Amino acid sequence: MEQYCTYIIFETYELPLIIFSDIKVPTSGEELVYSKDGTKTYVGWLGATPNCILYQIKTQQGPYTYDELQAILATPEWS
């Protein structure tokens, strides 16, 4: 995970809308981290928000900094 990325959390059913070449973390769908119930995941990027996130992902929560995301991932919903 990159400390200088911007992150969002979103519902996993929207995964097909993510263009992995436009984001930094994860670099592929195989590296995704999921909430304990499997309904949420997150992605991160450097610089401007990718269009796939701006215009396609409707369930996004955030944006979060690295530290904010780490705090969320330490909650019972994720760990």
Number of C-alpha atoms within 10 A of each C-alpha: 11 14 12 13 18 23 25 19 21 20 18 17 12 15 17 11 13 18 15 18 11 16 22 17 21 18 15 13 14 7 9 15 15 18 18 12 8 12 11 21 20 21 23 25 19 16 9 8 16 18 12 14 18 11 10 14 20 11 14 18 13 14 15 16 16 17 11 13 18 13 9 15 15 10 10 9 13 15 10
